[in-house]
């Protein structure tokens, strides 16, 4: 089933939802397609969500069954914190996705986007006892701002939400042990930037450890300096986002349908 066929199957919601919601839908659909473009997807599994602007109890998530490069703005599913689908749609949602994303959106009102992946490097680092090492500049973006959550099986137990929220705290990212990676952001663009660099940090760690040579880790004071530098540069107005959208436009993507 091609993306153009899916676009034909799903009526456009442009003009039928608020301008703010439509922009969020377009950004979120683009984010799904960018995750696929950069090789961070996992068939139809994993998930990204975005809060409906002006609400604390509604968010958009992927239609379960579509590949990430098939997702469009109009095909995204709107749900509330209780998992109720709010719009007429032929799609369902991933139950595990609901568990994770409803937990974060319900507790972190500063977060507008939650992004979760199952990449090879992310799963590998999540299974290493030491977690993410402060060995590269990319890794230092998350220094003392990275949380960990122990594996409890597929996230179908709603009781796990309390522990997810507790472990995440006010961090910008979390490693789900034996599972994968999760980032949050004040915008879709910010959450994507964070997963992009967290993924690269994990890739670098796995490759460096595979090389077998002794690692050089920056001193603690340098790590703290880098952390402060990254925090001072942090912004929801990510300069690279328009360029990322242009990548999709050049591919002829229908993310904005």
C-alpha positions in Angstrom: 0.0 0.0 0.0 1.6 3.3 -1.1 1.6 6.5 0.8 -0.6 8.1 -1.9 -3.1 5.3 -1.5 -3.2 5.9 2.3 -3.6 9.7 1.7 -6.6 8.9 -0.6 -8.1 6.6 2.1 -7.8 9.3 4.8 -9.7 12.5 4.3 -7.7 15.6 4.9 -8.3 17.3 8.2 -6.8 20.6 7.1 -9.4 23.3 7.8 -11.4 20.9 10.0 -9.2 21.3 13.1 -7.7 24.4 14.6 -4.6 25.9 12.9 -2.6 25.1 16.0 -3.6 21.4 15.9 -3.0 21.2 12.2 0.6 22.5 12.6 1.2 19.9 15.4 -0.2 17.2 13.2 2.1 18.2 10.3 5.2 18.4 12.6 4.4 15.0 14.2 3.8 13.3 10.9 7.1 14.7 9.6 8.8 13.4 12.7 7.5 9.9 12.1 8.8 10.1 8.5 12.2 11.5 9.6 12.6 8.7 12.2 12.1 6.3 9.3 14.4 8.3 7.0 17.2 8.1 9.5 16.8 4.4 10.2 15.3 4.6 13.7 12.0 2.9 13.0 11.0 -0.7 14.0 8.4 -1.8 11.5 5.0 -0.6 12.9 6.2 -0.6 16.5 7.5 2.2 18.8 5.6 5.5 18.9 5.8 9.3 19.0 3.1 11.5 20.5 2.4 15.2 20.6 0.1 17.1 22.9 -2.9 18.9 21.4 -2.2 22.6 21.8 -4.1 24.2 24.7 -4.9 20.9 26.4 -3.3 18.8 29.1 -5.3 15.6 28.5 -5.3 15.0 24.7 -2.5 13.9 22.4 -1.9 12.6 18.9 -0.3 9.2 18.3 0.4 7.0 15.3 -2.3 4.9 13.6 -1.3 1.3 14.6 -0.5 -0.7 11.5 1.1 2.0 9.3 4.8 2.1 8.7 6.3 5.4 9.9 7.0 6.6 6.3 3.3 6.1 5.6 2.0 8.4 8.3 0.3 11.7 7.4 -1.0 14.6 9.4 -4.6 13.5 8.8 -4.0 9.9 9.7 -2.8 10.6 13.2 -5.1 9.5 16.0 -6.3 11.9 18.7 -6.8 10.3 22.1 -7.3 11.4 25.7 -5.4 10.5 28.8 -7.8 7.6 29.4 -7.1 6.1 26.0 -10.4 7.1 24.4 -10.2 7.9 20.6 -11.7 11.3 20.1 -12.0 11.5 16.3 -13.7 9.3 13.8 -11.0 7.0 12.4 -10.6 3.5 11.0 -7.3 3.1 12.9 -6.5 1.8 16.4 -3.6 2.7 18.6 -0.7 0.6 20.1 -1.7 -0.3 23.7 1.9 -0.1 24.9 2.3 3.3 23.2 -0.8 4.5 25.1 0.7 3.3 28.4 4.0 5.1 28.0 2.7 8.3 26.4 -0.3 8.9 28.6 2.0 8.5 31.6 4.4 11.3 30.4 1.7 13.7 29.1 -0.3 13.3 32.2 2.6 14.2 34.5 4.8 16.5 32.5 2.8 19.5 31.3 6.1 21.1 30.1 6.4 18.3 27.5 4.6 18.6 24.2 6.3 15.6 22.4 7.4 12.1 23.6 9.5 10.0 21.2 10.4 6.3 21.8 12.6 4.1 19.6 13.9 0.5 19.5 17.1 1.0 17.6 20.0 -1.5 17.7 22.4 0.9 19.4 19.7 2.1 21.8 18.8 -1.4 22.9 22.4 -2.4 23.2 23.3 0.5 25.5 20.0 0.0 27.4 21.3 -3.5 28.2 24.8 -2.4 29.4 25.1 -2.0 33.2 27.0 1.3 33.0 24.3 2.9 30.8 25.4 5.8 28.6 29.0 6.8 29.2 30.0 10.5 29.1 32.5 9.7 26.4 31.4 12.0 23.5 30.1 15.5 23.0 26.8 14.0 21.9 26.6 12.0 25.1 27.3 15.1 27.2 24.2 16.7 25.9 22.4 14.3 28.3 24.9 14.5 31.2 22.9 14.4 34.5 19.7 14.9 32.4 19.2 11.2 31.5 17.0 8.9 33.5 16.7 5.1 33.6 13.7 2.8 33.9 13.9 -0.9 34.6 12.3 -3.4 32.2 8.9 -4.8 33.3 7.9 -6.6 30.1 5.8 -5.1 27.2 4.3 -1.9 28.5 0.7 -3.1 28.8 0.3 -2.8 32.6 -1.2 0.6 33.4 0.4 0.4 36.8 3.7 0.9 35.2 2.8 4.5 34.4 3.5 5.6 38.0 7.0 4.1 37.9 7.7 5.5 34.4 6.8 9.0 35.7 8.8 8.6 38.9 11.9 7.4 37.0 11.7 10.1 34.3 11.4 12.9 36.8 12.4 16.2 35.1 14.9 14.6 32.7 15.0 15.3 29.0 15.5 11.6 28.1 15.3 8.2 29.5 16.9 4.8 28.7 14.3 2.0 29.1 16.5 -0.9 30.3 16.6 -3.9 27.9 14.1 -2.0 25.6 15.2 1.3 24.0 15.3 5.1 24.2 12.9 7.8 25.0 13.2 11.6 24.6 10.8 14.4 25.5 10.7 18.0 24.3 8.8 21.3 24.4 8.1 20.8 20.7 8.2 18.0 18.2 11.4 19.4 16.7 13.1 19.5 20.1 12.2 15.9 20.9 13.5 14.8 17.5 16.8 16.7 17.9 17.3 14.9 21.2 16.6 11.4 19.9 18.9 12.1 16.9 21.8 12.9 19.2 21.0 10.3 21.8 21.0 7.7 19.1 24.4 8.9 17.8 25.8 8.8 21.3 24.7 5.2 21.7 26.1 4.3 18.3 29.4 5.9 19.2 29.6 4.0 22.5 28.9 0.6 21.0 31.5 1.1 18.2 34.1 2.4 20.7 33.6 -0.5 23.1 33.7 -2.9 20.2 37.2 -1.5 19.2 38.6 -2.9 22.5 40.9 0.1 23.2 40.9 1.9 26.5 38.4 4.8 26.5 39.2 8.4 27.4 36.5 10.0 29.5 36.4 13.8 30.1 37.0 14.9 33.7 33.9 15.6 35.8 34.4 19.4 35.6 34.5 19.3 31.8 31.3 17.2 31.7 29.6 19.7 33.9 30.8 22.6 31.7 29.4 20.9 28.7 26.1 20.3 30.4 25.8 24.0 31.2 26.7 24.9 27.7 24.0 22.6 26.2 21.4 23.8 28.6 22.1 27.5 27.7 21.8 26.5 24.0 18.6 24.5 24.5 15.6 25.9 22.6 12.3 24.7 21.2 13.1 26.8 18.1 15.4 24.3 16.5 17.2 25.8 13.5 17.6 22.5 11.7 13.8 21.7 11.6 13.0 23.6 8.4 15.9 21.8 6.7 14.7 18.5 7.9 11.2 19.2 6.4 13.0 20.1 3.1 14.5 16.6 3.1 11.0 15.2 3.2 9.8 17.6 0.6 12.6 16.7 -1.8 11.5 13.0 -1.4 7.9 13.9 -2.4 6.6 12.9 1.1 2.9 13.4 1.8 3.4 14.0 5.5 1.4 17.3 5.3 -1.7 15.6 3.9 
